[in-house]
Amino acid sequence: MPGIASLKPNSSATFEGTITAISAVRDVSTSRGPSKVADATIQDETGTIALTLWGADTTKYKVGQKVKVVDGWAKEYRGKLQVSMGRSGRVEVVG
């Protein structure tokens, strides 16, 4: 499975890593109404990346968990690469 360092902007992202940090949950307004958002930092042997968590996912994961991101979407935001979950994307706890 490709590592975090191999992810490219504007492409599908499937990888495994360990959650090393999770930001405080923030309330935001979206075009679909109010929601919650948090950022998780995921690390593997090749690098680190931010994963945006929305809604119920903001409190579902814990620092230290090993996860697999399946069909996420890699994009640049404020000059940094990050991953968000698209319509079919998901995060699975693997360890």
Secondary structure, 3 states (H helix, E strand, C coil): CCCHHHCCCCEEEEEEEEEEEECCCEEEEECCEEEEEEEEEEEECCEEEEEEEEHHHHHCCCCCCEEEEEEEEEEEECCEEEEEEEEEEEEEECC
